[in-house]
Amino acid sequence: MDTASQERESESPARLPDGLVAIVKRACPTCELIAPVLGAIEASGAALTVFSQDDPAFPATVTGVVDDTALERSYRLGIEIVPTVIRVVKGAEVERVIGWNRPEWRALSGIETLGAELPENRPGCGALNVEPGIAEALAVRFGSNSLAARRVVVAPLEDEAEVCFDRGWTDGLPVIPPTEARVMKMLDGTRRAPDEVVGVIAPDYAPCTVEKAAINAVMAGCKPEYMPVVLAAIEAACLEAFCLHGVVATTDFPGPVVVVNGPVAKRIGMNARHNALGQGNRANAAIGRALQLIVRNVGGGRPGGVDQACLGNPGKFTFCFAEDEENSAWEPLSVERGFAPGASTVTLFAGCGMQPVYDNHSRKPESLARTYAACLRGVLHPKLARADAMMVIAPEHGRAFENAGWSKAELHRRLGDLLSIPIAEMQPGYGGMDEGVPADVGGETVAKFRPGGLLLVRAGGTAGFFAGIIAGWSASGPTGSAPVTVEITQ
């Protein structure tokens, strides 16, 4: 998105003059220190060109200082630290020295007595062209125009947020306008090329490039460091087993639930503890929202269009959290799903909202397991089977299992026993309810959850004997959606 007054300046810079080229700024103490050295180089008769980032009159020891307050030359030369001095031969750089180092400056200039009165070393300062905000603006103004997305010109008096609403880019809440500078900054969060296709997004089956992902990540409020997680979530959503088209198009409730495991969660500041599934954490909220906006803006999954949800659920704005691995003795979800300990992963689950589980009295694992089973029996409907669900277990419940020596596998086994339900209780008509499993299922019992369909995750605040159940989509498994996990890369 551009304003009408923004124009890209892509003229080729003039050829570098042969000799020495120095880039300085008055606000740098080291540049002030070496000002006499630059004067000595010029006085020796050596070819010297000085570009000043903040004051065309600095340094006064040199004649003909070139004004680089627009920072174009600094940007094109890739200057990160000032002072920087470059030796140029036939228009091409052959050597550069960063900061002040007397032996290196003497070797570069060929003046054996250069800087005798100065300390031997002094570090430089950060160049103006790499400061936050300035770097992105320069990339837009002088860059190679690597973004492929169509520019939308916004008049100076137009409200950019309202433009996003008018064009249908939002989820019903305001989004951050995706200016070129913001998108290019977002792309700094990944080493992947902007034109790389991350996945093909249902329901329109439109290719989503890294650039398109970055645009929607900007709108969602992401930081650049979230990009690897967003890209992994896209890859997971595009796996056939997840069945994104069905998740979007169903009249049912589901939306993607994103669970993050591994060191990346802590590194980017995700919340796994107090109010982990609620509001208040930028990384949790923005990553889940970015995926939903990509489904909408790239894949075309808009409510009332292909998205035919009867009621939906609030998690279709965003539903993303990290597992609390530090407060758990159990293996994390990622390891349970086949990844190495310490791997950073994203697991996607087609979830339908949160059902709270209260049990303030059970301290023995058997009692808690029975509470869980009773609550899980009602997922989707007490007489529907072969379902999926994710159970989020808070620390106080988790400790009751751990103190008794129950592993995650043991809890899975016990819940499987408790949720193996007599066929007679699941038949239509039983209990006065017409809903139920078909009579020809076979066997004496039926499992409430299909194999691998019940996920156990640890998260939440340290106070409260609670757990939560996220019901899965009624179309689970090979005929619908199954949980998927992918490793996060840069």
C-alpha positions in Angstrom: 0.0 0.0 0.0 1.4 3.4 -1.0 0.3 6.9 -0.5 0.0 9.0 -3.7 3.0 11.1 -2.7 5.4 8.1 -2.4 7.4 7.3 -5.5 10.2 4.8 -5.9 13.5 6.3 -6.8 15.4 3.6 -8.8 17.9 5.7 -10.7 21.3 4.0 -10.9 23.9 5.8 -8.7 26.9 7.5 -10.2 30.0 5.4 -10.5 32.2 5.5 -7.4 35.2 7.8 -7.8 38.6 6.0 -7.7 40.7 6.5 -4.5 39.4 6.5 -1.0 35.7 7.0 -0.1 34.8 7.7 3.5 31.3 7.8 5.0 30.9 9.7 8.3 28.4 11.5 10.5 28.9 14.5 12.9 26.9 12.7 15.6 29.6 10.0 15.8 32.4 10.6 18.3 34.8 8.4 16.4 34.0 10.4 13.2 34.9 13.6 15.1 38.1 11.9 16.3 39.3 11.0 12.8 38.3 14.3 11.1 42.0 15.4 11.2 43.0 12.1 9.6 40.7 12.7 6.7 42.3 16.2 6.3 45.8 14.7 6.4 44.8 12.2 3.6 43.4 15.0 1.4 46.6 17.1 2.1 48.8 14.3 1.0 47.3 14.6 -2.5 45.5 11.2 -2.3 42.1 11.0 -4.1 39.5 11.3 -1.3 35.7 11.6 -1.4 33.8 12.1 1.9 30.1 11.5 2.2 28.4 13.0 5.3 25.2 11.4 6.6 23.9 14.3 8.8 25.9 17.5 8.1 27.2 18.5 4.7 29.7 20.9 6.5 31.3 18.0 8.4 34.2 17.4 8.5 35.5 20.9 8.1 39.0 19.4 7.6 38.0 18.3 4.1 37.0 20.4 1.1 34.1 19.4 -1.1 32.2 17.1 1.4 29.3 15.3 -0.5 25.9 15.7 1.1 24.4 12.2 1.8 21.7 13.3 4.2 19.2 11.5 1.9 21.4 8.4 2.7 21.1 7.0 -0.8 24.9 6.5 -1.2 25.1 4.9 2.3 22.2 2.6 1.5 23.7 1.5 -1.9 27.1 0.9 -0.3 25.6 -1.2 2.5 27.1 1.0 5.2 26.4 -0.3 8.7 29.0 1.5 10.8 30.5 5.0 10.5 33.2 5.8 9.9 33.7 3.5 7.0 36.5 4.0 4.5 36.6 2.2 1.2 39.3 1.9 -1.4 38.0 2.0 -5.0 39.8 1.0 -8.1 38.3 1.5 -11.5 34.9 2.2 -10.0 34.8 -1.0 -7.9 35.3 -1.5 -4.2 38.4 -3.6 -3.4 38.7 -3.0 0.4 37.0 -1.4 3.3 37.8 -0.6 6.9 35.1 -0.1 9.6 35.7 2.2 12.6 39.1 3.6 13.4 42.1 1.2 13.4 45.4 2.9 12.9 47.3 0.1 11.2 44.5 -0.6 8.8 43.9 3.0 7.9 47.7 3.4 7.3 47.7 0.4 5.0 44.7 1.6 3.1 46.0 5.1 2.6 49.6 4.3 2.2 50.6 7.0 4.7 52.9 5.5 7.3 52.5 8.3 9.9 48.7 8.6 9.6 46.9 9.2 12.9 50.0 9.1 15.1 48.4 11.4 17.6 45.2 9.2 17.9 44.5 6.1 19.9 45.2 2.9 18.0 41.6 1.7 17.9 38.1 3.2 18.4 34.8 1.5 17.4 32.5 3.3 15.2 28.8 4.2 15.6 25.7 2.8 13.9 25.1 4.3 10.5 21.9 6.4 10.0 20.8 4.3 7.1 20.4 1.1 9.2 18.3 2.7 12.0 14.8 1.1 12.5 12.3 2.7 10.2 14.9 4.5 8.1 16.3 1.2 6.7 12.9 0.1 5.5 12.1 3.5 4.0 15.4 3.5 2.1 14.7 0.0 0.8 11.4 1.2 -0.6 12.9 4.4 -2.0 16.1 3.1 -3.5 15.7 -0.7 -3.5 15.4 -3.1 -6.4 11.6 -3.2 -6.2 11.6 -6.9 -5.2 7.9 -6.9 -4.0 5.6 -8.4 -6.6 2.3 -7.5 -5.0 0.1 -4.9 -6.7 0.4 -1.5 -5.2 -2.8 0.1 -3.9 -2.5 3.9 -4.1 -4.2 5.7 -1.2 -4.9 9.4 -1.4 -3.4 11.6 1.3 -6.8 12.3 2.9 -8.0 8.7 2.9 -8.0 6.7 6.1 -5.8 3.7 5.5 -7.6 1.6 8.0 -10.9 2.3 6.4 -9.5 1.4 3.0 -8.7 -2.0 4.3 -12.2 -2.4 5.6 -13.7 -1.2 2.3 -11.6 -3.7 0.3 -12.6 -6.6 2.5 -9.1 -7.3 3.8 -10.0 -7.4 7.5 -11.5 -10.0 9.9 -13.9 -7.4 11.3 -11.3 -5.7 13.4 -8.9 -3.0 12.2 -5.7 -4.2 10.6 -2.2 -2.6 10.2 -2.0 -1.1 6.7 0.7 -3.2 4.8 2.9 -0.4 3.5 6.0 -1.5 1.5 8.3 -0.5 4.3 6.4 -2.6 6.8 6.3 -5.6 4.4 10.0 -5.4 3.7 10.7 -5.2 7.4 8.5 -8.3 7.9 10.5 -10.2 5.3 13.6 -9.6 7.3 12.2 -12.1 9.7 12.9 -15.1 7.3 15.7 -16.2 5.1 13.2 -17.5 2.5 12.8 -15.7 -0.8 9.8 -13.4 -1.1 8.6 -15.3 -4.3 8.8 -18.7 -2.7 5.4 -20.4 -2.6 4.7 -21.6 0.9 1.5 -23.4 0.1 -1.7 -23.4 -1.9 -4.5 -22.0 0.2 -8.0 -23.4 0.1 -10.8 -22.8 -0.7 -9.6 -20.9 -3.8 -6.4 -22.9 -4.0 -4.4 -19.8 -4.6 -0.6 -19.9 -4.1 0.6 -18.1 -1.0 4.2 -16.7 -1.4 6.4 -15.6 1.5 5.6 -12.1 0.4 1.8 -12.6 0.6 2.3 -14.2 4.0 4.4 -11.1 5.1 1.6 -8.8 3.9 -1.0 -10.5 6.0 1.4 -10.9 8.9 1.8 -7.1 8.9 -2.0 -6.6 8.9 -2.3 -9.1 11.8 0.2 -7.1 13.9 3.1 -9.6 13.8 6.7 -8.8 14.4 9.3 -10.0 11.9 10.6 -12.6 14.3 7.1 -14.3 14.2 7.5 -15.0 10.4 9.0 -18.5 10.7 6.1 -19.6 12.9 3.5 -18.0 10.5 5.2 -19.8 7.5 5.2 -23.1 9.4 1.5 -22.7 10.2 0.7 -22.1 6.5 2.6 -25.2 5.6 0.7 -27.2 8.2 -2.7 -25.8 7.0 -1.9 -26.8 3.4 -1.2 -30.5 4.3 -3.8 -32.8 2.8 -4.5 -34.4 6.2 -5.6 -31.1 7.7 -8.3 -30.6 5.0 -8.3 -26.8 5.1 -11.0 -26.6 2.5 -13.4 -28.7 4.6 -12.5 -26.7 7.8 -13.3 -23.5 6.0 -16.4 -24.6 4.1 -18.2 -26.6 6.7 -21.4 -25.4 8.4 -19.8 -26.7 11.6 -17.8 -24.6 14.1 -14.0 -25.3 13.6 -11.1 -23.1 12.8 -7.3 -23.7 13.0 -5.9 -24.0 16.5 -2.2 -23.3 16.5 0.0 -24.9 19.2 3.7 -24.0 19.3 6.4 -26.1 20.9 10.1 -25.7 21.4 12.6 -22.9 22.0 11.0 -20.5 19.4 8.0 -20.0 21.7 10.1 -18.4 24.4 12.4 -16.6 22.0 9.5 -14.7 20.4 7.7 -14.1 23.7 4.7 -16.4 23.4 2.4 -17.1 26.4 2.0 -20.6 27.7 0.9 -19.7 31.2 -1.6 -17.3 32.7 -4.5 -16.7 30.3 -2.6 -18.6 27.6 -5.7 -19.2 25.5 -7.0 -15.7 26.1 -6.1 -12.1 25.1 -3.1 -10.0 26.0 -0.1 -11.6 24.3 1.0 -10.1 21.0 2.7 -13.2 19.6 -0.1 -15.6 20.4 -2.8 -13.2 19.0 -0.9 -12.0 15.9 0.3 -15.4 14.7 -3.1 -17.0 14.9 -4.7 -14.0 13.3 -2.1 -13.9 10.5 -3.1 -17.5 9.5 -6.8 -16.6 9.5 -6.2 -13.5 7.4 -4.2 -15.6 4.9 -7.1 -18.0 4.7 -9.4 -15.1 4.0 -7.3 -12.8 1.8 -5.3 -15.4 -0.2 -7.6 -18.4 0.0 -10.9 -16.6 -0.3 -12.4 -18.1 2.9 -14.9 -15.4 3.7 -18.0 -15.8 6.0 -21.1 -16.0 3.9 -19.1 -17.1 0.9 -17.3 -20.4 1.0 -17.2 -20.1 4.8 -20.7 -21.4 5.6 -20.3 -21.8 9.4 -23.6 -21.8 11.1 -22.3 -20.2 14.3 -18.5 -20.3 14.1 -16.5 -19.7 17.2 -14.4 -16.7 18.5 -11.2 -18.7 17.8 -11.8 -18.0 14.1 -10.3 -14.5 14.9 -7.2 -16.2 16.4 -6.5 -19.3 18.4 -2.8 -19.8 19.1 -0.7 -20.6 22.2 2.5 -22.2 23.3 2.7 -25.4 25.3 4.2 -24.9 28.8 7.0 -27.4 28.6 9.0 -25.9 31.5 6.2 -26.7 34.0 5.6 -30.2 32.8 7.4 -33.5 33.4 5.5 -35.0 30.4 6.9 -35.2 26.9 5.6 -32.2 24.9 3.1 -32.5 22.1 5.9 -32.2 19.5 7.8 -35.2 20.9 4.7 -37.2 21.2 4.1 -36.5 17.5 7.5 -37.8 16.4 9.8 -34.8 16.6 13.1 -34.6 18.4 13.3 -33.0 21.9 14.2 -29.3 21.5 12.7 -29.1 18.0 10.4 -26.0 17.4 7.2 -27.1 15.8 3.7 -25.9 15.0 0.7 -28.3 15.5 -2.6 -27.4 13.8 -5.9 -28.8 15.1 -9.4 -28.1 13.7 -10.9 -26.8 17.0 -14.4 -25.6 17.9 -14.0 -23.5 21.0 -13.3 -24.1 24.7 -15.3 -26.2 27.2 -14.1 -25.6 30.8 -13.4 -28.5 33.1 -13.7 -27.8 36.8 -12.4 -30.2 39.5 -11.3 -28.4 42.6 -11.4 -31.5 44.9 -9.7 -34.4 43.1 -6.1 -34.9 44.1 -5.8 -38.5 43.0 -5.2 -39.2 39.3 -7.9 -41.8 39.0 -10.5 -39.3 40.2 -9.3 -36.6 37.8 -9.2 -39.1 34.9 -12.9 -39.9 35.6 -13.7 -36.2 35.7 -12.0 -35.8 32.3 -13.8 -38.8 30.8 -17.2 -37.6 32.0 -16.6 -34.2 30.4 -15.0 -35.6 27.2 -18.1 -37.9 26.8 -20.1 -34.8 25.8 -17.7 -33.6 23.0 -19.9 -32.9 20.0 -22.7 -35.1 21.5 -22.6 -37.7 24.2 -23.7 -40.3 21.6 -21.3 -39.4 18.8 -18.0 -41.4 18.6 -14.7 -41.5 16.7 -14.2 -37.8 17.5 -11.2 -35.6 18.0 -10.5 -33.3 20.9 -7.6 -31.4 22.5 -7.4 -31.3 26.3 -5.4 -28.5 27.8 -4.3 -29.3 31.3 -3.3 -26.6 33.7 -0.4 -27.0 36.2 -2.4 -27.9 39.3 -4.2 -30.7 37.6 -0.9 -31.7 35.9 0.8 -32.0 39.3 -1.8 -34.4 40.6 -0.9 -36.8 37.8 2.9 -36.3 38.0 3.0 -36.6 41.9 1.3 -40.0 41.5 3.8 -41.1 38.8 1.3 -41.0 35.9 2.8 -40.3 32.6 1.0 -38.8 29.6 0.8 -42.3 28.1 -0.8 -43.7 31.3 -3.5 -40.9 31.2 -4.1 -41.7 27.6 -4.6 -45.4 28.4 -6.9 -44.7 31.3 -9.1 -42.3 29.3 -9.2 -44.8 26.5 -10.6 -47.4 29.0 -13.1 -45.0 30.5 -14.3 -43.8 27.1 -14.8 -47.2 25.6 -18.6 -47.0 25.7 -21.2 -49.8 25.4 -22.8 -49.8 21.9 -26.3 -49.9 23.5 -25.7 -46.5 25.1 -24.7 -44.9 21.8 -27.7 -46.1 19.7 -30.4 -43.7 18.4 -33.3 -43.6 20.9 -31.2 -44.4 24.0 -31.9 -41.9 26.7 -34.7 -40.3 24.6 -32.3 -38.8 22.1 -32.6 -39.6 18.4 -28.9 -38.8 17.7 -26.5 -41.7 17.9 -24.0 -43.9 16.1 -25.3 -46.3 13.4 -26.5 -49.7 14.7 -24.2 -51.6 12.4 -20.9 -50.3 14.0 -20.2 -53.8 15.3 -18.6 -54.9 18.5 -19.8 -54.5 22.1 -18.2 -51.1 22.7 -17.2 -48.0 20.7 -14.4 -45.7 21.3 -15.4 -42.1 21.9 -12.2 -40.9 20.2 -10.4 -42.3 17.2 -6.8 -43.5 17.6 -4.6 -40.5 18.0 -7.7 -38.2 18.1 -7.3 -37.0 21.7 -4.4 -34.6 22.2 -3.1 -33.7 25.7 -1.3 -30.3 26.0 0.0 -28.6 29.1 -0.6 -24.8 29.5 -2.1 -22.3 31.9 -1.6 -20.3 35.1 -0.2 -21.9 38.2 -3.4 -21.3 40.3 -6.6 -23.1 39.5 -7.7 -26.8 39.4 -8.8 -26.5 35.8 -8.5 -28.0 32.4 -10.1 -27.2 29.1 -11.5 -29.2 26.2 -11.3 -28.0 22.6 -13.7 -30.1 20.7 -12.6 -31.2 17.2 -14.5 -30.9 14.0 -17.2 -33.5 13.6 -15.6 -34.7 10.4 -12.3 -36.0 11.9 -9.6 -38.4 10.7 -9.1 -39.6 7.1 -12.6 -38.5 6.1 -12.1 -35.0 7.4 -9.4 -33.2 9.3 -6.6 -34.7 11.4 -4.0 -32.9 13.6 -0.8 -32.1 11.7 2.6 -31.0 12.9 5.5 -29.4 11.0 8.9 -28.2 12.1 9.6 -24.5 12.1 12.5 -23.3 10.0 13.9 -19.9 9.2 
